[in-house]
């Protein structure tokens, strides 16, 4: 099925927004000290799922997992599956993570690929929606970040004190006032 011009424009705009988030937030603020290298080497793939139902999204996720597994790491280090038309409610997104985890099990990807989760309304358990730590996993759209565990293990082994990364990120967002957060994450403050 070929995409029409308006779909192509929409996909390009979504991808541009995600790339901006990666450049300015993830890399720019140093949230993930390992993200810059694969981004600069063009080894990060961004797939936009136009799925409208869970079955179609599961098919897109399966395809992304297969692609990551089958592509050499020298070409594709990691990938993001962006879901602009579904899972706007964080609890629906969180429920779909169970489907994603089951897919990892069924496809023998458990221990090979892991999925990191990002969402505009991300909320860790036992936090309030406005708590600073939630911004560490906030993104312009629901995103499933597919990571090769071997690559992750390698970078973590060479990084001093990787356990301190989440605490550093939380402290970074705690020092920001609401206006700074609104500038960085305008999609989190729309009603």
N, C-alpha and C positions, 0 to 999 in steps of 0.2 A: 504494500500500500504506500503510495507516495504522499508526502505531506504537501499541503497547499502553502502558498506564500505567507499567509497569516500565521500558520502553525510554525513555519520556519522562523519567522520574526519573533514569535513568542518563545520558541526554544532558544534562540540566540540571546534574547533578553534575559531569560532565566539563567542560562549558563554564565552570562556576563555578571549577573548579580552574585552568583555563587563564587565565581572567580574573584570578585571584589571582596567578598566576605573572607575567602581564603587569604588573599593578599593583605588586606587591612587588619583583619581580626586575628585569624589563626596564626599567620606568619608575622604580621606587623606588630601584634602585641606579644608575640612569643608564646602563645598558648600551647603550641606544639613545637618544641624545638627540632623536631625531625621532619617537619612538613616542607621546609624551604627547598631542600635538596631535590626531592622528586618533582616538585613543582617546576623548579628551574630547568630540570632535565626533561620536562614534558613527559613524565612517566605517571601522571595522574589523569585518569579518565573520568569525565563527568557525563553520566547518562541521565537523560531526562525521561522519566516515565510519564506518559500521558494516560496512564491507566485510570479508569473510572470505577473499577470494582476490585475487590480483594483477589479474585482469581487472575485478572490481568496483571495486577501488581506482583503477585507471586510469580507469574511467568517472567516478568521483567527482571525480578530479583534473581530468579534461577539463571536466566541468560547472563546477567552480570557476574554471578558467581562462576559459571562455566568459563566465561571469557577470561576472568582473572586467573583461574586455575590453568587454562590452556595457553596463556600468553607468557613468554619468558619475562622474568622480573626486570631484565635489562631494557625491556620495551614498556612494560606496564607494572609499576610498583604497587599501586593501590587504585581503587576507584570509588566514586560516589554515585549513588543512585538517588536522584532528586525527585521528589513526588509533589509537584505543585497543585495537583487537582484532587487530592485525597488526603485523608488523615490530618486535616486542619485541627481537629480536636486532639490534644495531647494524649488523652486516655485511649482514643482509638489507635493512635500511633503506637502507644505502649503495648496495646493488645496485639497489634500486628507484629511486634518484636517476637512474640511467642511463635508465630508462624515462621518468621525468619530463623529463629533458633532451631525449630523443628526441621527446617530445610537444610540447615547446616548438618544436623544429625543424619538425616536421610541421605544426603549427598556425600557422606563421608568427608565433609569439610571441617567437622569439629576437630579442633587442634591444628588445623591447617589455615583456615580463614576465620577471622572474627569480625563481628559487626559492631562498630561504634555508632551511637545514636545521637542525632542532633535534630532540634525542632524549635520553631519560633516561641513556643510556650513551654519549653523543657522545664521540668520540675523534679528535682530529686526527692526521694521519700523523706518525710518528716521535715520539709521546708515549706515556707510560704512562697507563693508565686513570685514575689518581689525580692526574695533573698539573693544575695550576690552570687552565691555558688551556682545558681541556675544559669547564669549568663555564660558560664564556661561551656555549656552545651547548647547554647541558643544559636540558631542559624536562620537565614531568610525563608527557608522551606523545610519541610520534613526531609531528612537526609539519612540514608543508610550508608555508612562509610565502611567499605570492605577492605580489610587489612590482612596482609599475609603475616601469619604468626612468626614465621622464620625471619622475615625482615624486621618485624617489631622486636623480637628477641635480640637480634644483632645490634640494633641501635640502642636498646635499653642496656645491653651489656657494656657498651662503650660510653655511656652517659653517666656522669657522676650524680648520684643521688636522685634517680628518676622518681622515687616515691615523693619527693618534695614538689614535683611539678603541679599536682592539683592544689596543694596548699598555697603555692605561689600565685596561681591563677585566681584562686578565691580572694586572696589578699589584694591582688590587683583590682578586682571589681569592687571590693569593699571600700577601697579608697576613692572610688569614683562617685560623684554626685549624680542625681537623677538626670540632669541636663546632659552630662557626658554620656551616660548610658543611652539616652534618647538619640544622641548624634550617632553613636556606634550601631545601635540596634533599632532603627526607626520602626521596623516591622513588628517589634515586640510591644509597641505602645499604641498601635492603631486599634480603634474600637470597632 
